[in-house]
């Protein structure tokens, strides 16, 4: 029997389910394999990042790890994201200190989008790196002997093979749960240079089966969940999103449905149907436009149609559809004035709910590789040591602080 321990660093807020969707998906997939329980088994040790603030390392890890008998595990898999990257090395050090001699497997965005050379340098004690979606690769890694040299696994997953995390009860939902997350597809067809949501290897979008999505919606309706955050990077792209909204309407799902949405897709007959359905269900639309300034859009491989945005904003107000629009400050070519221009444009067209976030350069993205071109300077900021752009060849750190001040006040 091979024993596997998955260690994850999750962002779980008060009122949310205690299991992250990504880890639950891994567990549901592994447990559906015919060898589970006979040839291998899986345990999960989660750390909630919101509980790690101001903790002293490695003492905090030791309180948990000292209770484990590491000799019983063959494989330890650790998730690596931008919010927990600073913890991975010290965690591996403590695991080895407490007597683990098996395979260490690393996966997640920070692993998937690093170069082979950087992975060897950043994580010299890791044995297997999972590139891309991890379900199938992790299953394969369990049965691989500890390699003499680090391996990279990148098995393409058929999302149709992933069981529902809800109907299998991999995620436990309480009656009237405050918020849960739902996925109808993975990946994004667009190529924005700052974003790691798309499949950087194959640039594909992977769709879950309609039957599975509908069964999860029915399950969450029966639980009277208050809010469902749909995690699709762009919900209203493809051919199936209207059917999903129609099903939400058909079953009279009263939950708030938060949808990450693209303005430019809301036009023509499909756009009208989308707005009609958004009016009829309890939809909350999130528009991540980042910027409307043409030169900035060109610099980040993004198209923005201000005419469409203006028309949709007026439609949203007329239909009383709840929504928010988010921007990024610290983009290439940006200045304090162009950042303020975006806010003025949105407010002049009736947008009252605007948020803005600082630019972070995520590994593997085109913008990450263009640091020198734009003369980006980063600082690690906040509780999670997030690498944040604070100056470039068009704005100083003082300008960045002005933009941050504007963002904090909208």
KEKE-3310 file (N, C-alpha, C; in steps of 0.2 Angstrom, whole numbers, plus 5000, padded with zeros to 4 digits):
npx = (5004:5003:5006:5000:5003:4995:4999:4992:4990:4979:4966:4955:4940:4930:4915:4915:4917:4927:4936:4947:4943:4951:4960:4950:4946:4957:4957:4945:4947:4958:4953:4943:4949:4952:4962:4962:4963:4967:4979:4984:4983:4976:4980:4976:4983:4979:4983:4977:4979:4975:4976:4989:4995:5007:5013:5026:5040:5051:5043:5029:5025:5031:5023:5013:5019:5027:5019:5017:5020:5032:5038:5029:5024:5025:5025:5025:5015:5015:5007:5010:5008:5007:5004:5010:5022:5034:5034:5037:5050:5055:5046:5048:5061:5058:5050:5060:5068:5060:5061:5057:5060:5055:5047:5046:5034:5030:5017:5006:5002:5015:5024:5021:5023:5036:5053:5063:5076:5075:5067:5075:5084:5077:5070:5079:5077:5066:5058:5049:5041:5025:5017:5005:4987:4984:4978:4979:4993:4998:4992:5000:5012:5012:5015:5028:5045:5056:5065:5082:5086:5077:5061:5049:5031:5018:5004:4990:4973:4957:4944:4931:4933:4934:4926:4911:4915:4905:4894:4900:4903:4916:4919:4911:4896:4887:4870:4863:4876:4888:4896:4902:4912:4912:4915:4914:4922:4939:4953:4957:4953:4959:4974:4980:4994:4998:4992:4989:4979:4976:4979:4995:5003:4995:4985:4971:4954:4945:4931:4918:4907:4890:4879:4885:4888:4875:4870:4877:4873:4860:4862:4868:4857:4848:4855:4853:4863:4871:4879:4887:4902:4907:4921:4927:4938:4933:4917:4906:4910:4911:4900:4891:4887:4875:4865:4868:4865:4851:4847:4849:4839:4828:4828:4825:4835:4840:4852:4865:4874:4890:4898:4912:4915:4915:4915:4915:4909:4896:4885:4875:4863:4866:4872:4861:4852:4860:4860:4846:4844:4853:4846:4835:4839:4848:4860:4877:4889:4906:4918:4933:4942:4954:4961:4956:4963:4971:4984:4990:4982:4987:5000:4998:4992:4978:4961:4951:4935:4928:4916:4907:4908:4903:4890:4885:4886:4876:4865:4866:4863:4850:4843:4845:4855:4867:4884:4902:4917:4934:4951:4968:4983:4999:5002:5011:5017:5008:5002:4999:4989:4983:4978:4969:4960:4954:4945:4938:4931:4923:4915:4908:4900:4891:4895:4897:4903:4919:4934:4952:4968:4985:4998:5005:5018:5017:5024:5030:5021:5019:5022:5030:5042:5045:5051:5063:5061:5051:5056:5053:5051:5050:5042:5041:5026:5014:5005:5007:5019:5019:5025:5026:5023:5031:5037:5041:5046:5038:5031:5035:5040:5034:5024:5017:5012:5003:4994:4990:4984:4973:4966:4963:4953:4942)
npy = (4994:5011:5026:5042:5059:5074:5091:5107:5124:5135:5147:5151:5159:5165:5157:5150:5134:5122:5115:5117:5120:5116:5106:5097:5093:5086:5075:5069:5064:5055:5046:5040:5031:5014:5008:5014:5013:4999:4998:5011:5025:5041:5055:5071:5087:5102:5119:5135:5150:5162:5160:5159:5171:5181:5171:5161:5154:5140:5135:5135:5126:5115:5111:5104:5095:5087:5077:5068:5052:5050:5040:5031:5036:5037:5046:5064:5077:5094:5110:5124:5141:5158:5165:5157:5153:5157:5149:5136:5130:5131:5122:5110:5108:5105:5094:5085:5085:5079:5066:5061:5052:5049:5052:5069:5079:5093:5104:5116:5133:5141:5131:5125:5135:5139:5138:5124:5125:5134:5128:5117:5125:5133:5123:5112:5100:5094:5080:5077:5087:5094:5099:5109:5105:5094:5082:5069:5068:5068:5056:5047:5050:5044:5031:5030:5026:5034:5046:5047:5059:5075:5074:5079:5080:5080:5076:5076:5080:5073:5082:5076:5065:5068:5067:5074:5086:5089:5080:5069:5071:5076:5089:5096:5102:5114:5116:5131:5137:5149:5153:5145:5137:5135:5126:5127:5126:5125:5135:5148:5156:5167:5178:5187:5195:5196:5186:5170:5161:5154:5139:5137:5128:5121:5129:5127:5126:5118:5109:5105:5091:5094:5087:5085:5098:5102:5093:5097:5110:5108:5101:5111:5120:5112:5113:5126:5136:5152:5160:5157:5156:5156:5150:5150:5158:5166:5167:5169:5164:5153:5140:5135:5142:5149:5139:5134:5145:5145:5133:5136:5146:5137:5128:5136:5142:5151:5156:5169:5171:5172:5178:5178:5189:5195:5210:5212:5201:5203:5206:5207:5194:5184:5191:5198:5188:5184:5195:5195:5183:5185:5195:5188:5178:5177:5185:5190:5200:5200:5210:5210:5222:5228:5239:5252:5260:5262:5260:5254:5242:5236:5233:5223:5213:5213:5216:5230:5236:5251:5256:5246:5242:5254:5254:5242:5244:5254:5246:5237:5245:5250:5238:5234:5225:5218:5221:5222:5231:5228:5234:5235:5242:5249:5244:5241:5255:5263:5278:5289:5297:5290:5279:5286:5290:5279:5276:5288:5286:5275:5279:5289:5283:5277:5267:5261:5253:5249:5241:5240:5233:5229:5226:5210:5200:5185:5169:5162:5169:5181:5194:5193:5188:5200:5209:5217:5224:5233:5239:5235:5236:5226:5223:5213:5211:5213:5201:5189:5190:5194:5197:5212:5224:5240:5251:5257:5260:5271:5275:5281:5275:5283:5288:5276:5274:5285:5280:5268:5275:5281:5269:5263:5272:5271)
npz = (5000:4995:5003:5003:5006:5004:5005:5007:5004:5008:5004:5014:5019:5032:5034:5022:5014:5021:5013:4999:4981:4972:4978:4982:4970:4966:4975:4974:4961:4963:4972:4964:4957:4952:4960:4972:4989:4989:4983:4985:4996:5001:5011:5018:5022:5027:5026:5031:5024:5029:5043:5045:5047:5054:5061:5068:5059:5058:5068:5069:5059:5065:5075:5069:5061:5069:5074:5064:5058:5048:5041:5036:5024:5007:4997:4997:4992:4987:4986:4976:4976:4971:4983:4993:4991:4997:5008:5004:5003:5017:5023:5016:5021:5035:5034:5030:5041:5050:5047:5034:5019:5007:4991:4985:4979:4968:4964:4955:4951:4952:4950:4938:4929:4929:4923:4918:4923:4933:4942:4946:4953:4962:4970:4975:4982:4978:4970:4959:4948:4944:4930:4924:4924:4938:4941:4934:4932:4946:4950:4942:4947:4960:4958:4953:4956:4967:4959:4952:4946:4945:4939:4927:4925:4914:4911:4901:4906:4906:4909:4910:4917:4930:4945:4953:4965:4974:4974:4977:4990:4993:4996:5009:5012:5022:5027:5021:5018:5018:5006:4991:4979:4961:4946:4929:4918:4913:4910:4898:4883:4879:4878:4887:4893:4906:4914:4921:4920:4908:4899:4898:4891:4881:4877:4878:4882:4894:4896:4908:4910:4905:4912:4924:4929:4931:4940:4951:4953:4957:4969:4977:4977:4985:4997:5000:4998:5000:4992:4976:4969:4953:4945:4933:4922:4911:4910:4901:4888:4874:4870:4879:4890:4891:4892:4905:4913:4910:4916:4929:4930:4928:4938:4948:4957:4970:4975:4976:4961:4956:4942:4932:4920:4902:4895:4881:4875:4877:4866:4852:4848:4857:4867:4871:4876:4887:4895:4898:4905:4916:4922:4926:4935:4950:4948:4949:4942:4937:4930:4924:4918:4918:4910:4900:4891:4875:4872:4883:4883:4871:4876:4884:4877:4876:4871:4871:4870:4870:4867:4867:4880:4886:4882:4887:4901:4903:4900:4910:4921:4918:4919:4932:4936:4947:4949:4947:4943:4939:4939:4935:4942:4939:4926:4911:4902:4909:4918:4932:4927:4917:4923:4932:4922:4918:4929:4929:4917:4919:4930:4924:4916:4924:4933:4949:4957:4959:4959:4961:4958:4962:4950:4948:4944:4937:4937:4921:4913:4899:4903:4914:4908:4902:4911:4910:4899:4902:4913:4926:4943:4958:4974:4988:4996:5010:5020:5014:5007:4993:4977:4970:4958:4958:4952:4936:4919:4916:4927:4943:4960:4969:4961:4960:4973:4973:4964:4971:4982:4976:4972:4984:4988:4980)
capx = (5000:5007:5003:5002:5001:4995:4999:4990:4990:4972:4963:4948:4938:4925:4908:4916:4918:4934:4940:4948:4940:4957:4962:4945:4946:4962:4956:4939:4949:4962:4948:4939:4953:4951:4967:4962:4961:4970:4986:4987:4978:4978:4979:4977:4985:4978:4985:4973:4984:4973:4978:4996:4998:5011:5016:5034:5042:5047:5040:5022:5025:5033:5018:5009:5023:5030:5014:5016:5025:5033:5041:5023:5022:5030:5025:5022:5014:5014:5004:5014:5005:5011:5003:5013:5029:5039:5034:5038:5057:5055:5042:5052:5067:5056:5048:5066:5071:5056:5062:5054:5065:5052:5047:5043:5031:5027:5013:5003:5004:5022:5028:5019:5025:5043:5057:5066:5082:5073:5064:5080:5088:5073:5068:5083:5075:5060:5059:5044:5037:5019:5016:4998:4982:4988:4975:4982:5000:4999:4991:5005:5018:5012:5018:5035:5050:5060:5070:5088:5086:5071:5056:5043:5026:5013:4998:4984:4968:4951:4940:4925:4934:4934:4920:4909:4917:4900:4889:4904:4904:4923:4918:4906:4893:4882:4864:4864:4883:4889:4899:4905:4915:4910:4919:4911:4927:4946:4957:4955:4955:4963:4981:4983:5001:4999:4987:4991:4973:4975:4983:5001:5006:4991:4981:4965:4948:4942:4924:4915:4900:4884:4876:4889:4887:4868:4869:4880:4868:4854:4864:4869:4851:4845:4858:4852:4869:4870:4883:4891:4907:4909:4928:4929:4941:4928:4911:4902:4913:4910:4893:4887:4885:4868:4862:4869:4860:4844:4846:4849:4833:4823:4827:4824:4841:4840:4859:4869:4878:4895:4901:4918:4912:4919:4911:4915:4905:4889:4883:4871:4857:4868:4872:4854:4850:4864:4858:4840:4845:4856:4841:4830:4842:4852:4867:4882:4894:4912:4921:4940:4944:4961:4962:4953:4968:4972:4991:4991:4979:4991:5006:4997:4989:4971:4957:4945:4930:4925:4909:4903:4908:4898:4883:4883:4886:4870:4861:4866:4860:4843:4841:4847:4859:4872:4890:4908:4922:4941:4956:4975:4987:5006:5003:5016:5015:5003:5004:4994:4984:4979:4974:4963:4956:4949:4940:4933:4927:4918:4910:4904:4895:4886:4898:4898:4907:4925:4940:4958:4973:4992:5001:5010:5021:5016:5029:5027:5017:5023:5024:5035:5048:5047:5053:5068:5058:5047:5060:5049:5054:5045:5044:5037:5022:5008:5005:5009:5025:5017:5029:5021:5027:5030:5039:5042:5049:5033:5029:5040:5037:5030:5017:5013:5009:4997:4989:4987:4979:4967:4963:4961:4948:4936)
capy = (5000:5017:5031:5049:5065:5081:5097:5112:5131:5137:5154:5150:5164:5164:5155:5146:5127:5121:5112:5121:5116:5112:5100:5092:5089:5081:5070:5065:5060:5050:5041:5037:5026:5007:5005:5017:5008:4993:4999:5017:5029:5048:5060:5078:5091:5109:5125:5140:5155:5167:5158:5159:5178:5183:5165:5161:5148:5134:5133:5134:5119:5109:5109:5100:5089:5082:5072:5063:5047:5051:5034:5028:5039:5036:5052:5070:5082:5101:5115:5130:5146:5165:5167:5152:5151:5158:5144:5129:5128:5129:5116:5104:5107:5102:5087:5080:5085:5074:5059:5059:5050:5047:5057:5075:5081:5099:5106:5122:5138:5143:5126:5124:5140:5140:5134:5118:5127:5138:5123:5114:5130:5135:5118:5107:5094:5091:5074:5077:5093:5093:5104:5109:5102:5089:5076:5063:5068:5065:5048:5043:5051:5040:5024:5031:5026:5040:5046:5049:5066:5077:5073:5084:5076:5084:5072:5080:5078:5074:5084:5072:5059:5071:5066:5080:5087:5090:5074:5063:5074:5077:5095:5095:5109:5114:5120:5138:5139:5156:5153:5139:5139:5130:5127:5124:5125:5127:5138:5154:5156:5174:5178:5192:5194:5196:5181:5163:5156:5150:5133:5140:5123:5119:5135:5124:5127:5111:5110:5100:5089:5098:5084:5086:5104:5103:5090:5101:5116:5105:5099:5117:5122:5109:5115:5133:5140:5159:5162:5152:5159:5152:5151:5151:5165:5170:5162:5170:5162:5146:5138:5132:5146:5151:5133:5134:5150:5143:5128:5140:5149:5132:5125:5142:5143:5158:5158:5173:5167:5177:5176:5182:5190:5199:5215:5212:5195:5204:5209:5203:5190:5180:5196:5200:5182:5184:5200:5193:5178:5188:5199:5183:5174:5181:5185:5196:5200:5203:5212:5212:5225:5230:5245:5254:5264:5257:5258:5249:5236:5233:5231:5217:5208:5213:5220:5233:5240:5256:5257:5240:5243:5259:5251:5236:5248:5257:5241:5234:5250:5250:5231:5234:5219:5219:5220:5226:5231:5228:5237:5234:5248:5246:5241:5244:5262:5267:5283:5291:5300:5285:5275:5290:5291:5273:5277:5293:5283:5270:5282:5294:5279:5275:5262:5263:5248:5248:5239:5240:5228:5231:5221:5205:5197:5178:5165:5159:5174:5185:5200:5191:5188:5207:5214:5222:5229:5239:5241:5234:5235:5223:5223:5208:5215:5210:5195:5183:5191:5194:5201:5217:5229:5246:5256:5255:5266:5276:5278:5280:5272:5289:5288:5270:5276:5289:5275:5264:5279:5281:5263:5262:5276:5270)
capz = (5000:4995:5006:5000:5010:5001:5009:5003:5007:5005:5006:5016:5023:5037:5031:5016:5015:5023:5008:4992:4976:4968:4981:4982:4963:4966:4980:4971:4955:4965:4975:4959:4953:4955:4964:4978:4995:4989:4981:4988:4999:5001:5016:5016:5028:5024:5030:5029:5024:5034:5049:5045:5048:5060:5064:5068:5056:5057:5074:5068:5055:5069:5080:5065:5058:5074:5076:5059:5057:5041:5038:5033:5018:5001:4993:4999:4987:4990:4981:4976:4972:4973:4990:4998:4988:5002:5013:5002:5006:5024:5024:5014:5026:5041:5033:5030:5048:5054:5045:5028:5014:5001:4985:4986:4972:4969:4958:4956:4946:4953:4948:4931:4924:4930:4918:4921:4926:4939:4946:4950:4957:4968:4974:4974:4986:4975:4965:4953:4947:4940:4925:4921:4929:4942:4943:4931:4934:4953:4950:4939:4952:4966:4957:4951:4961:4968:4953:4954:4944:4945:4933:4926:4923:4911:4908:4900:4910:4903:4914:4911:4921:4937:4948:4956:4972:4979:4975:4980:4997:4994:4999:5014:5012:5027:5025:5021:5018:5015:5000:4989:4972:4956:4940:4923:4913:4915:4905:4895:4876:4877:4879:4891:4895:4914:4917:4921:4920:4902:4898:4894:4887:4875:4876:4877:4887:4896:4899:4912:4907:4907:4917:4931:4932:4933:4946:4956:4954:4961:4975:4980:4978:4991:5003:5001:4998:4999:4986:4972:4965:4947:4945:4926:4920:4907:4910:4895:4882:4872:4868:4884:4896:4891:4895:4912:4916:4909:4921:4935:4930:4928:4945:4953:4961:4973:4977:4972:4956:4954:4936:4929:4913:4898:4891:4873:4873:4878:4861:4847:4851:4863:4872:4874:4880:4893:4900:4900:4910:4921:4925:4929:4940:4955:4945:4951:4936:4938:4924:4925:4911:4919:4908:4893:4887:4870:4872:4888:4881:4867:4879:4888:4873:4878:4867:4875:4866:4875:4864:4870:4888:4888:4880:4892:4908:4903:4900:4917:4926:4916:4921:4939:4937:4951:4945:4949:4937:4942:4936:4937:4942:4938:4920:4906:4899:4913:4922:4936:4924:4913:4928:4934:4916:4918:4934:4926:4911:4922:4934:4920:4913:4929:4937:4955:4961:4955:4963:4958:4961:4960:4946:4950:4938:4938:4933:4915:4909:4895:4906:4918:4904:4900:4916:4908:4894:4905:4919:4932:4950:4962:4981:4992:5001:5013:5024:5010:5003:4986:4973:4967:4954:4962:4947:4929:4915:4915:4933:4949:4966:4971:4957:4961:4979:4971:4961:4977:4986:4972:4972:4991:4990:4976)
cpx = (5004:5003:5005:4999:5001:4995:4998:4990:4984:4970:4956:4945:4932:4918:4909:4917:4926:4939:4941:4945:4945:4959:4956:4944:4951:4960:4950:4942:4953:4958:4944:4943:4952:4956:4967:4959:4964:4977:4989:4981:4981:4976:4980:4978:4984:4980:4981:4978:4982:4974:4985:4999:5001:5013:5023:5036:5049:5043:5033:5021:5027:5028:5013:5013:5026:5025:5013:5022:5027:5036:5035:5021:5028:5030:5022:5021:5012:5012:5008:5010:5009:5010:5007:5020:5034:5039:5036:5045:5057:5051:5045:5058:5064:5053:5054:5069:5067:5057:5059:5059:5061:5052:5043:5040:5028:5023:5010:5005:5012:5026:5027:5022:5032:5047:5060:5072:5080:5070:5069:5084:5083:5071:5072:5082:5069:5062:5055:5041:5031:5018:5009:4994:4985:4985:4978:4989:5002:4997:4997:5011:5018:5015:5025:5039:5053:5065:5077:5089:5079:5067:5051:5037:5020:5008:4992:4977:4961:4946:4933:4926:4935:4927:4918:4912:4911:4895:4893:4905:4912:4923:4911:4902:4887:4876:4865:4871:4883:4891:4902:4908:4913:4914:4915:4916:4934:4949:4954:4957:4959:4970:4984:4990:5003:4996:4990:4985:4973:4980:4989:5004:5002:4986:4974:4960:4945:4936:4921:4909:4894:4880:4879:4888:4880:4867:4872:4876:4862:4856:4865:4862:4848:4849:4857:4858:4868:4873:4887:4895:4909:4916:4931:4932:4937:4922:4907:4906:4912:4902:4888:4884:4878:4864:4862:4865:4853:4842:4845:4842:4827:4822:4826:4829:4841:4847:4861:4874:4883:4898:4906:4916:4916:4914:4910:4911:4898:4887:4879:4866:4860:4869:4866:4851:4854:4861:4850:4840:4848:4851:4836:4833:4846:4859:4871:4888:4900:4916:4928:4943:4951:4963:4958:4957:4971:4980:4993:4988:4984:4997:5004:4992:4982:4968:4952:4941:4926:4917:4904:4903:4903:4891:4881:4882:4879:4864:4860:4862:4852:4840:4842:4850:4865:4879:4896:4913:4929:4946:4963:4979:4994:5007:5009:5013:5010:5006:4998:4988:4980:4975:4968:4958:4951:4944:4935:4928:4921:4913:4906:4899:4891:4889:4900:4902:4913:4930:4946:4964:4980:4994:5006:5012:5021:5021:5026:5023:5022:5026:5030:5042:5050:5049:5058:5065:5055:5050:5056:5053:5049:5047:5039:5033:5016:5010:5008:5015:5024:5022:5025:5026:5026:5033:5041:5046:5044:5030:5034:5036:5032:5023:5013:5009:5003:4992:4986:4982:4973:4963:4960:4954:4942:4932)
cpy = (5006:5022:5038:5054:5071:5086:5103:5119:5134:5144:5153:5155:5161:5162:5151:5139:5127:5118:5116:5117:5113:5106:5095:5089:5084:5074:5066:5061:5054:5044:5037:5031:5019:5005:5009:5013:5002:4994:5006:5021:5036:5051:5067:5082:5098:5114:5131:5146:5161:5166:5158:5166:5178:5177:5164:5154:5147:5132:5131:5127:5114:5106:5104:5094:5085:5077:5067:5058:5046:5045:5030:5030:5038:5042:5058:5075:5089:5106:5121:5135:5153:5167:5162:5150:5152:5153:5137:5126:5126:5123:5110:5102:5103:5095:5082:5080:5080:5067:5057:5058:5048:5053:5063:5078:5088:5101:5113:5127:5140:5137:5125:5129:5143:5136:5129:5120:5130:5133:5120:5119:5131:5129:5112:5100:5091:5085:5075:5084:5092:5099:5104:5107:5095:5083:5069:5062:5065:5058:5044:5044:5046:5033:5024:5030:5032:5041:5049:5057:5068:5076:5078:5079:5081:5080:5076:5077:5078:5075:5080:5066:5062:5070:5073:5080:5087:5083:5068:5065:5075:5084:5095:5102:5109:5117:5127:5140:5146:5157:5147:5141:5133:5131:5123:5123:5128:5130:5144:5154:5163:5173:5184:5191:5194:5190:5174:5158:5152:5144:5136:5135:5122:5124:5132:5126:5120:5112:5104:5098:5093:5094:5084:5092:5105:5099:5094:5107:5113:5103:5105:5121:5119:5111:5123:5138:5147:5162:5157:5156:5154:5154:5152:5158:5169:5165:5163:5169:5155:5146:5136:5136:5148:5145:5133:5139:5148:5138:5131:5143:5143:5129:5130:5142:5150:5160:5164:5170:5173:5174:5181:5183:5195:5203:5214:5206:5197:5209:5204:5199:5186:5185:5198:5194:5182:5189:5198:5188:5181:5192:5194:5179:5179:5182:5191:5195:5203:5204:5214:5215:5227:5237:5246:5258:5259:5255:5253:5242:5232:5230:5225:5212:5208:5218:5223:5238:5245:5257:5252:5241:5248:5257:5246:5240:5251:5252:5238:5239:5250:5243:5230:5227:5221:5217:5224:5226:5232:5231:5235:5241:5245:5243:5244:5250:5266:5273:5284:5293:5295:5281:5279:5290:5285:5274:5282:5290:5279:5274:5287:5290:5275:5269:5264:5259:5246:5246:5239:5236:5230:5225:5217:5202:5189:5174:5162:5164:5178:5191:5198:5191:5195:5212:5219:5227:5235:5241:5241:5233:5232:5223:5217:5212:5211:5204:5189:5184:5191:5199:5206:5222:5236:5252:5253:5261:5271:5279:5276:5277:5277:5289:5282:5271:5280:5284:5271:5268:5280:5275:5261:5266:5276:5265)
cpz = (5000:4998:5004:5004:5005:5006:5005:5007:5004:5007:5007:5021:5027:5033:5025:5019:5017:5018:5001:4987:4972:4971:4982:4976:4963:4970:4977:4965:4958:4968:4970:4956:4956:4960:4971:4984:4995:4987:4983:4991:5000:5008:5015:5023:5025:5029:5027:5030:5028:5041:5050:5047:5054:5064:5063:5065:5058:5063:5073:5064:5060:5073:5076:5063:5063:5076:5070:5060:5049:5037:5035:5026:5013:4997:4997:4994:4990:4985:4982:4972:4975:4980:4995:4996:4993:5008:5011:5004:5013:5026:5022:5019:5033:5040:5033:5037:5052:5051:5038:5022:5008:4995:4987:4979:4973:4963:4960:4951:4946:4950:4940:4926:4926:4925:4922:4925:4933:4944:4950:4955:4963:4972:4973:4977:4983:4970:4959:4953:4942:4936:4923:4927:4932:4943:4940:4933:4941:4953:4948:4944:4958:4964:4953:4957:4962:4963:4956:4952:4944:4939:4933:4922:4920:4908:4907:4903:4906:4909:4915:4916:4929:4940:4951:4963:4977:4980:4977:4988:4998:4998:5003:5014:5017:5024:5026:5022:5015:5008:4998:4982:4968:4950:4934:4917:4916:4909:4902:4887:4874:4880:4882:4894:4902:4917:4916:4921:4914:4903:4894:4890:4880:4873:4875:4883:4888:4899:4902:4909:4909:4913:4924:4934:4934:4939:4952:4958:4958:4968:4980:4982:4985:4997:5004:5002:4997:4993:4983:4968:4959:4945:4938:4925:4916:4907:4904:4888:4880:4870:4873:4890:4897:4894:4902:4915:4915:4914:4928:4936:4931:4935:4950:4959:4964:4975:4973:4967:4954:4948:4934:4922:4909:4894:4884:4871:4874:4872:4856:4851:4857:4869:4876:4878:4887:4898:4902:4906:4916:4925:4929:4934:4945:4954:4948:4946:4938:4932:4926:4918:4912:4916:4901:4889:4882:4870:4877:4887:4876:4870:4883:4884:4874:4873:4872:4870:4870:4873:4867:4877:4890:4887:4886:4899:4908:4903:4907:4922:4924:4919:4928:4940:4942:4948:4948:4943:4941:4937:4939:4937:4942:4931:4916:4903:4903:4917:4927:4933:4920:4918:4931:4928:4916:4923:4932:4921:4914:4926:4930:4916:4918:4933:4944:4960:4957:4960:4958:4962:4958:4955:4949:4944:4940:4934:4927:4911:4905:4898:4911:4915:4902:4905:4914:4903:4897:4911:4925:4938:4954:4970:4984:4997:5004:5017:5020:5006:4996:4982:4969:4964:4957:4957:4941:4925:4913:4922:4939:4955:4969:4967:4958:4968:4978:4968:4967:4981:4982:4972:4979:4992:4985:4978)
residu = (UNK:UNK:UNK:UNK:UNK:UNK:UNK:UNK:UNK:UNK:UNK:UNK:UNK:UNK:UNK:UNK:UNK:UNK:UNK:UNK:UNK:UNK:UNK:UNK:UNK:UNK:UNK:UNK:UNK:UNK:UNK:UNK:UNK:UNK:UNK:UNK:UNK:UNK:UNK:UNK:UNK:UNK:UNK:UNK:UNK:UNK:UNK:UNK:UNK:UNK:UNK:UNK:UNK:UNK:UNK:UNK:UNK:UNK:UNK:UNK:UNK:UNK:UNK:UNK:UNK:UNK:UNK:UNK:UNK:UNK:UNK:UNK:UNK:UNK:UNK:UNK:UNK:UNK:UNK:UNK:UNK:UNK:UNK:UNK:UNK:UNK:UNK:UNK:UNK:UNK:UNK:UNK:UNK:UNK:UNK:UNK:UNK:UNK:UNK:UNK:UNK:UNK:UNK:UNK:UNK:UNK:UNK:UNK:UNK:UNK:UNK:UNK:UNK:UNK:UNK:UNK:UNK:UNK:UNK:UNK:UNK:UNK:UNK:UNK:UNK:UNK:UNK:UNK:UNK:UNK:UNK:UNK:UNK:UNK:UNK:UNK:UNK:UNK:UNK:UNK:UNK:UNK:UNK:UNK:UNK:UNK:UNK:UNK:UNK:UNK:UNK:UNK:UNK:UNK:UNK:UNK:UNK:UNK:UNK:UNK:UNK:UNK:UNK:UNK:UNK:UNK:UNK:UNK:UNK:UNK:UNK:UNK:UNK:UNK:UNK:UNK:UNK:UNK:UNK:UNK:UNK:UNK:UNK:UNK:UNK:UNK:UNK:UNK:UNK:UNK:UNK:UNK:UNK:UNK:UNK:UNK:UNK:UNK:UNK:UNK:UNK:UNK:UNK:UNK:UNK:UNK:UNK:UNK:UNK:UNK:UNK:UNK:UNK:UNK:UNK:UNK:UNK:UNK:UNK:UNK:UNK:UNK:UNK:UNK:UNK:UNK:UNK:UNK:UNK:UNK:UNK:UNK:UNK:UNK:UNK:UNK:UNK:UNK:UNK:UNK:UNK:UNK:UNK:UNK:UNK:UNK:UNK:UNK:UNK:UNK:UNK:UNK:UNK:UNK:UNK:UNK:UNK:UNK:UNK:UNK:UNK:UNK:UNK:UNK:UNK:UNK:UNK:UNK:UNK:UNK:UNK:UNK:UNK:UNK:UNK:UNK:UNK:UNK:UNK:UNK:UNK:UNK:UNK:UNK:UNK:UNK:UNK:UNK:UNK:UNK:UNK:UNK:UNK:UNK:UNK:UNK:UNK:UNK:UNK:UNK:UNK:UNK:UNK:UNK:UNK:UNK:UNK:UNK:UNK:UNK:UNK:UNK:UNK:UNK:UNK:UNK:UNK:UNK:UNK:UNK:UNK:UNK:UNK:UNK:UNK:UNK:UNK:UNK:UNK:UNK:UNK:UNK:UNK:UNK:UNK:UNK:UNK:UNK:UNK:UNK:UNK:UNK:UNK:UNK:UNK:UNK:UNK:UNK:UNK:UNK:UNK:UNK:UNK:UNK:UNK:UNK:UNK:UNK:UNK:UNK:UNK:UNK:UNK:UNK:UNK:UNK:UNK:UNK:UNK:UNK:UNK:UNK:UNK:UNK:UNK:UNK:UNK:UNK:UNK:UNK:UNK:UNK:UNK:UNK:UNK:UNK:UNK:UNK:UNK:UNK:UNK:UNK:UNK:UNK:UNK:UNK:UNK:UNK:UNK:UNK:UNK:UNK:UNK:UNK:UNK:UNK:UNK:UNK:UNK:UNK)
# end
